[in-house]
Amino acid sequence: MDQISQTLFLDPDAAWAAFIRRDGAFDGRFVVAVRTTRIYCRPSCPARRPRRENIAFFPDGESACRAGYRPCRRCLPDEVGRDRLAVERALMLIKEADEGVIRLDRLAAAVGYAPHHFQRLFTRSVGVSPAAYARQLRARRLERALGEEEQVTDALYEAGYGSAAAAYADVAGRLGMTPGTRRGGGAGVQIRFAVAESSLGPVLVAATGKGLCRIAFDEGEAELRRYFPAAQIMPADPAFDALVRDVVAAVDDPARPTRDWPLDVRGTAFQQAVWQALRAIPAGETRTYAEIAAAAGRPRATRAAGSACGDNAIAVVIPCHRVLRTDGGLGGYAYGTDRKRALLEREAQARKG
């Protein structure tokens, strides 16, 4: 019987689950070989799924070929390796670029792809477009530079911005404040908050004018001020009370669709990609930390994905509670495993009902 290679980063159950849901985030991490047809495919292949007893997993096409299988002509699994190398090369080019955001046509030409095709390929692999990734990278450099340079202008140029206007337009949404304000610790930013009772205990809801900046259990104004020491903390008004009621309803019934609330959360490019991957998990389903790392474009960064889940400031709405260990264990949760278990049980029951 064919055996999954020991070098595979995934256990067979996780590989099978990814194959069943046609998860393109795992393309390039392993191939699926069908014993009855002697063909191997990528996990996202659109073909009908065979029975599990008729498949074997291999870490790559070369291993499958040595075992007597041939590549699928429908999903072209051997192209995945080329795609992965192209994305890795593009990431390096973006990081090394002095001019900031590289034009898509130049980036695609450098890795040998047509622009529109590479845009889709990069976005599927990394979770954001090349331009968005470059902007996030520059914004992260700016955050670091704002803490090191005496002048805001020096920090702007150190981060790779050609002008102050470009920097302000680029990072205001990500930082939730202008670069000068960010360097001053958020002074002048208004944050409204309220603490409400939910079926899982008291929940803090806080938002800037840009969007929700924190949802957390067992926290109050004192904790909020530690996170935002220079911001102007304000009580809820009637409009904010309505938002709080909606958030509590989402906590009490996490399986129901949440509104597409605007968020004002800061994070690195990888953290943003992880949080985006978390929001893509349907209620009632779970993913492993390894699967989230792969969806965020860094399959081997399982621990970093776990850290990004731990850094999530928007409980439930960014559903980090839907991530489990590879062995099926609950893993950690900032607000206690009892709450994590309760949220998962409610979603599972709602899905069955």
Secondary structure, DSSP 4 states (H G I P E B T S, - for coil): -----TT-SS-HHHHHHHHHTT-GGGBTTBEEEETTTTEEE-TT--SPP--GGGEEEESSHHHHHHTT-EE-TTT-TTHHHHHHHHHHHHHHHHHH-SSSSPPHHHHHHHHT--HHHHHHHHHHHHSS-HHHHHHHHHHHHHHHHHTT-SSHHHHHHHTT-SSHHHHHHHHHHHHSS-HHHHHTTSTT-EEEEEEEEETTEEEEEEE-SSSEEEEEET--HHHHHHHSTTSEEEE--HHHHHHHHHHHHHHH-TTSPPP---B-----HHHHHHHHHHHTSPTT--EEHHHHHHHTT-TT-HHHHHHHHHT--BTTTS-GGGEE-TTS-----TT-HHHHHHHHHHHHHHHH-
